Amino acid sequence: MPECYPLEPRLRRPFLVTPYTPDRDGHLSSAMPSRCPHGLKSAKPLCSIKIDHFRDRKTGPEHPLAVARCRPHGLGFTLYPAGFAPYRRQAVIKIAPDGSAISTEETELREDFAGTIFAAAVDGAEGLSWARDTHDAIPDRFWGTQERHLKFASRLVGVARGLADRVRESIATVLSVSGLRQREHSTAIGYRAIGKAVCDTLRQLRGSHASRASALLMCGYLNGLWGEPLHWDVTRDDLLRLPFCGLRTAAVP
């Protein structure tokens, strides 16, 4: 697997993550940032941001996403809910749009990762392969999709084959896991072993759902899977970069 997939220009852009909370009518509305991604570069940003429109998505978040526009900077950008990256159909962890945990009756990893980017790995670790044919009925999930998702998940958490050591070490730093253990996991072959390698890493993650979501989004950035995640902090009324953003230069050639 190559160290870094080439990204289209639109996928290299920073993206903004902000809480979505219900309004009086029960519709989810995003918190309104006062800084746009361009304003982050200035100590005194001249941002003026308004919601331009709402965008429905057939997959991914189960609610319309707000698209904002900053007139002084001439920038339009989507406001993503917690756990989502641009153009991704699934979140990196089960999490509410406002960043809080979702209560489920699932056990262990399935409680946090079933239905997410890591669903293929969770199933693989348990020896559950997705459908390889359609002889009996049309399946919901196909083997080819599980293979692709396993490759993506293993790269996201730094256990994929072919990752440069500096990429793997940067990811291990963000996730607070052992880099040596990550390298050992990179020798895994077969969907069961790869699924177990990914899940072993996920089990080591600590912190709230919001902090784990942020760390996993940062790993995608270090990996070259998407742009840098920026987080709107409602309490501090500020747009924040994660402290690990400086690892990007070292991680990706």
C-alpha positions in Angstrom: 0.0 0.0 0.0 1.4 3.4 -0.9 2.4 5.8 1.9 0.0 8.5 0.8 -2.8 8.5 -1.7 -2.9 11.6 -3.9 -5.7 13.9 -2.9 -7.8 16.1 -5.1 -7.5 19.8 -4.2 -11.0 19.8 -2.7 -10.0 17.0 -0.3 -6.8 18.8 0.9 -8.8 21.7 2.3 -9.2 22.1 6.1 -12.8 21.3 7.2 -14.7 22.6 10.1 -16.4 20.4 12.8 -19.1 22.1 14.9 -21.8 20.8 17.3 -25.4 20.3 15.9 -28.1 20.6 18.5 -31.9 20.5 18.3 -33.8 23.8 18.0 -37.3 24.5 19.4 -38.9 22.6 16.6 -36.6 19.6 17.0 -34.5 20.3 13.9 -30.8 20.1 14.2 -29.0 23.4 13.9 -25.2 23.9 13.8 -23.4 26.2 16.2 -22.4 29.3 14.3 -18.6 29.9 14.2 -17.3 33.4 14.1 -14.1 32.4 12.3 -13.7 30.6 8.9 -10.7 28.4 8.1 -9.0 31.4 6.5 -9.5 33.5 9.6 -7.6 31.0 11.6 -4.4 32.3 10.0 -4.9 35.8 11.3 -4.7 37.1 14.9 -7.5 39.5 14.1 -9.7 37.8 11.5 -12.1 39.9 9.5 -14.7 37.1 9.2 -18.4 37.7 8.6 -20.1 34.3 8.5 -23.7 33.5 7.6 -25.5 30.2 6.7 -25.8 30.1 2.9 -28.0 27.0 2.6 -28.5 23.5 4.0 -27.4 20.5 2.0 -29.1 17.1 2.2 -27.0 14.0 2.0 -28.2 10.5 0.9 -25.5 8.9 3.1 -23.6 10.0 6.2 -25.2 12.3 8.7 -28.9 11.7 8.9 -29.7 15.4 8.8 -29.0 18.3 6.4 -25.6 19.9 6.8 -25.2 23.7 7.0 -23.1 25.4 4.3 -21.7 28.7 5.6 -20.1 31.6 3.7 -17.5 34.1 4.9 -18.0 37.2 2.7 -14.7 39.0 3.5 -12.6 35.9 2.6 -14.9 34.8 -0.2 -15.0 31.3 1.2 -17.9 28.8 1.3 -17.5 25.7 3.6 -19.6 22.9 5.1 -20.1 22.6 8.8 -19.6 18.9 9.7 -21.0 17.3 12.8 -18.7 15.5 15.3 -17.0 12.4 13.9 -17.5 13.1 10.2 -14.9 14.0 7.5 -15.8 15.4 4.1 -17.3 13.0 1.6 -17.3 10.1 4.1 -20.4 8.0 4.4 -19.7 6.9 7.9 -18.4 8.5 11.1 -15.2 7.4 12.8 -17.1 6.5 16.0 -20.7 6.3 17.1 -21.4 9.8 18.3 -24.2 12.3 18.6 -24.2 15.4 16.3 -23.3 17.5 19.3 -20.3 15.3 20.2 -21.9 13.4 23.1 -22.0 9.6 23.5 -24.9 7.6 22.0 -26.4 5.0 24.4 -26.8 1.6 22.8 -27.3 -2.0 23.9 -24.3 -3.3 22.0 -21.3 -4.7 23.8 -17.6 -3.9 23.7 -16.4 -2.4 20.4 -19.7 -2.7 18.7 -21.1 -0.2 21.1 -18.8 2.5 19.7 -17.9 1.3 16.2 -20.6 -0.8 14.6 -22.0 1.2 11.6 -18.9 3.3 11.4 -15.8 3.4 9.2 -14.6 0.5 11.3 -17.6 -1.8 10.9 -15.7 -4.1 8.5 -12.9 -4.5 11.0 -15.2 -5.2 13.9 -16.9 -7.9 11.8 -13.6 -9.2 10.5 -12.2 -9.6 14.0 -15.1 -11.8 14.9 -14.7 -13.9 11.7 -17.8 -12.4 10.1 -17.2 -12.0 6.3 -19.5 -10.1 4.2 -21.4 -11.7 1.3 -19.3 -13.1 -1.5 -22.2 -14.0 -3.8 -25.9 -13.3 -4.3 -27.1 -16.8 -4.9 -29.7 -16.8 -2.0 -30.6 -13.2 -1.7 -29.3 -9.7 -2.4 -27.0 -9.0 0.6 -26.7 -5.6 2.3 -22.9 -5.8 2.4 -20.4 -7.3 -0.1 -17.0 -8.9 0.4 -15.3 -6.5 -1.9 -16.6 -3.6 0.1 -15.3 -5.2 3.3 -11.9 -5.6 1.8 -11.7 -2.0 0.8 -13.0 -0.8 4.2 -10.5 -3.0 6.0 -7.6 -1.4 4.0 -9.0 2.1 4.8 -9.4 1.3 8.5 -6.0 -0.2 8.9 -4.4 2.8 7.3 -6.4 5.2 9.4 -5.2 3.7 12.7 -1.6 3.1 11.5 -1.5 -0.7 11.2 -1.5 -1.0 7.4 1.3 -2.5 5.4 3.6 -0.1 3.6 3.1 2.9 5.8 6.3 5.0 6.4 7.6 4.7 9.9 7.2 8.5 10.5 3.5 8.2 9.5 2.9 5.2 11.8 4.7 6.9 14.7 2.8 10.1 14.3 -0.5 8.2 14.4 0.6 6.3 17.4 1.4 9.6 19.1 -2.0 11.0 18.4 -3.8 7.9 19.6 -1.5 7.4 22.6 -0.7 3.8 21.6 2.5 1.8 21.1 4.3 2.4 17.9 6.1 -0.9 18.2 2.8 -2.7 18.6 1.5 -0.9 15.5 4.4 -2.1 13.5 3.8 -5.7 14.7 0.2 -5.4 13.7 1.2 -4.3 10.2 2.3 -7.9 9.4 -1.3 -9.1 9.6 -2.6 -11.1 6.6 -6.2 -12.0 6.0 -9.4 -10.2 7.0 -9.6 -11.8 10.4 -6.1 -10.8 11.4 -6.4 -7.3 9.9 -9.7 -6.8 11.7 -8.1 -7.9 15.0 -5.2 -5.6 14.5 -7.5 -2.6 13.9 -9.7 -3.5 16.8 -6.8 -4.0 19.2 -5.8 -0.4 18.4 -9.4 0.9 18.9 -9.6 -0.9 22.3 -6.5 1.1 23.5 -8.2 4.5 22.8 -9.0 6.5 25.9 -11.1 9.6 26.6 -14.5 10.8 25.7 -16.3 10.0 22.5 -15.6 13.6 21.3 -11.8 13.4 22.1 -11.5 10.0 20.4 -13.4 11.3 17.3 -11.1 14.2 17.1 -8.0 12.0 17.4 -9.2 9.7 14.7 -10.0 12.6 12.4 -6.5 13.9 13.0 -5.1 10.5 12.0 -6.9 10.8 8.7 -5.2 14.1 8.1 -1.8 12.8 9.0 -2.4 9.9 6.6 -3.4 12.1 3.7 -7.0 10.8 3.7 -8.6 14.2 4.1 -7.8 17.8 5.1 -7.0 19.1 8.5 -10.0 19.0 10.9 -10.7 22.3 12.7 -13.0 22.3 15.7 -15.4 25.1 16.7 -15.3 25.3 20.5 -18.6 26.8 21.6 -17.4 27.4 25.2 -14.3 29.3 24.2 -15.9 30.9 21.2 -12.9 30.0 19.1 -11.8 27.9 16.2 -9.2 25.4 17.3 -6.5 23.3 15.7 -5.5 20.1 17.5 -2.0 20.2 19.0 -0.9 17.4 16.7 -1.3 19.4 13.5 2.5 20.0 13.4 3.1 16.3 13.0 1.7 16.6 9.4 5.0 17.8 8.0 6.8 14.9 9.4 4.2 12.3 8.7 3.4 12.9 5.0 6.2 13.4 2.5 
